[in-house]
Amino acid sequence: MRGTTSRSDSNREIVLSTLRSVGFWSAVVAIVGAISIVGGGVLYLTIAELENFAVSVLVIGLAMLLLALVLSPRSAAMFLVGRRGRYGSNVLVMTLAFFVIAVLVNFLLFRSPTRVDMTATQVFTLAPQSIKILEELDTTVRANAFFTPSSASTAAAQQQAKDLLDEFERYSNNFVSRFIDPEVRRSLAEQYNVTEYPAVVFEDVTRGVQQHVTSLTEQGFVTGILVATGVEQKVVYYLTGHQEAAITRDPGNDQIAETGFDFAIQGMQRDNYVVLPLNLTQFGLIPDNAAVLVIAGPRQDLSDDEAQILTDYIVSGGRVVALFDPATPESFVRLLGLWGQTLGQHSVADAVSNVAGQDLTPLAQQANSQYVPDSVAERAGIGITSQLDVTFFPGVTSINTAINPNDFPPHVQVVPLVISTPVSWLETNPEQASFESDEDIPGPFNLAVVITGRATVAQTPQEALGYPELKLVVFGDSDFARNKYFFSSDNADLLLNSVNWLAEDYDLISIRPKLIPLRELVLNKREREFVKWSGWFLPPAIMLLMGGYVWWRRR
């Protein structure tokens, strides 16, 4: 009993002696100070909202370390020169060296203009034309981005806009951007006439010209810069009055028809064009400012006067995108015949390259060499299909040469733009698509062609010398560019590239919306729980096991 009491008194004396020891309290204060410094540093680097609190914790930690040094300078000196002190000093030096190297590497990478875009679709890489426009800016352009940070629905859009604007700033010292919360700074929103969010207003700071953009894409931002800096917008007209595809949006319910041309018109507007309807009966001419005329799936004939207006426009150096169909009115077929081409009377069927087994919906693929070859395109200066992969044409007809190739005049050139495969044919019975050797004409066929030259095929080469160069892009289908199929595969790019090429905006062909792939990790409840708990406990458990093993070996 006395032995137990003696041991209890001895332990009590040890505890009291330790508590009265300055060295003990010095060690406690040093440990708490070190923890405060580490914790404050982590908070400062990771949580911006707690920066002030983190600085306070860091100051307290430093003060406690100094207090520990003042309380027991001898213990601190012995710790530093002793075995444990040397180990600790080595660890501290290596840790500091690691962080210094990491900071230096990040600083050098931040200062370096070199970027490596590892995304599959090059989401963060600007098109060459965008870079050229930014590098040639000779006046300061400011992008005023109006977003509400509290809105969770716009968080992804805000990040997308920030990524793009950051890239724009990298390529030009004359381009700056800022993000504005319109709910906090209402006066700025009123100053820029912004009533709907999100929106980006591009402003030429010197001249005060502004351009509102709601399309948070590279094309939309480039258009905003061009308009704000005074670059003239070209005008594209689309023909009306013959039941062509046109705008079908209902302003009451904002609905559109599948057969409309709304998406195509919006696409041309995003490419910095002014897009206007043109009724030849009303205006009696094609305006001189027409960069391109679009004829989209007409179903009624031209009058004689209208046909003459179109002919005069084309032979005087006109630029036309013509989207025809198997039942195109005869007046348009005769117009095409002036350049030695005619339309087939039936739809093209393709047994190999089609959409989901639908023979009457041929599929054009780069892998099948169904686009104009690069060598021919380069020689003819045609870059329309160089970046396309797949397009398809529901109910397309063929575009055929109407005269003997040997008699074709040298002042008119026809280049096949898209062709069908050799196992295609003109289907005479669309209700039951199958090749009948005694009735159907076998392919391949031209589904789209580019016509360039001077004058018509009826004129002589000598007469043609007095005419300017004309360009036409003719398709045997209009459905691929209508609302229903416009955004399918590369259909949109095929039409817009054709307009860009005719308007001689060759570099705009490279500015197209990039596909942002959606990659999701789909887990059931058990897998989700495993990921959660293993992420919480597995790394600490591994570290404890490694520490225990090291301790056991050195024990």
HUMODA-V811841 format. One line per field, one symbol per residue. ss: DSSP state (h for helix, s for strand, l for the rest). burial: b if it has 16 or more other C-alpha atoms within 10 Angstrom, else e. A space follows every 10 residues. Layout:
BEGIN
ss = ???
burial = ???
END
This chain:
BEGIN
ss = lhhhhhhhhh hhhhhhhhhh lhhhhhhhhh hhhhhhhhhh hhhhhhlhhh hhhhhhhhhh hhhhhhhhhh hlhhhhhhhh hlhhhhhhhh hhhhhhhhhh hhhhhhhhhh hlllllllll lllllllhhh hhhhhlllll ssssssllll lhhhhhhhhh hhhhhhhhhh hlllssssss lllllhhhhh hlllllllss ssssllllls sssllllhhh hhhhhhhhll lllsssssss llllllllll llllllllll lhhhhhhhhh llsssssssh hhhlllllls ssssssllll lllhhhhhhh hhhhhlllss sssllllllh hhhhhhhlll ssssssssss lllssllsss ssssshhhll sllhhhhhhh llllllllls ssssllssss slllhhhlll lssssssssl lllsssslll llllllllll sslllsssss ssslllllll hhhhllllls ssssslllhh hlllllllll hhhhhhhhhh hhlllhhhhh llllllllll llllhhhhhh hhhhhhhhhh hhhhhhhhhh hhhhl
burial = eeeeeeeeee eeeeeeeeee eebbbbbebb bbbbebbeeb bebbeeeeee beebbebbbb bbbbbbbbbe bbeebbeeee eeeeeeeeee eeeeeeeeee eeeeeeeeee eeeeeeeeee eebbbbbebb bebbbebeeb bbbbbbbbee eeeeeeebee bbebbeebee bbebbbbebb bbeeeeebbe ebebeeebbb bbbbeeeeeb bbbebbbbbb bbbbbbbbbe eebbbbbbbb bbebbbbbee eeeeebeebb bbbbbebbbb bbbbbeebbb eeeebbeeeb bbbbbbbbbe bbeeebbeeb bebbbbbbbb bbbbbbbbbe bbbebbbbbb bbbbbbbbbb bbbbbeebbb bbbbbbeeeb bbbeeebeee ebbbbbebbb bbbbbbbbbb beeeeeebbe bbbbbbbbbb beebbbbbee eebbbeeeeb bbbbbbbbbb bbbbbbbeee beebeeeebb bbbbbbbbbb bbbbbbeeeb bbbbbbbbbb bbbeebbbbb bbeeeeeeee eeeeeeeeee eeeeeeeeee eeeeeeeeee eeeee
END
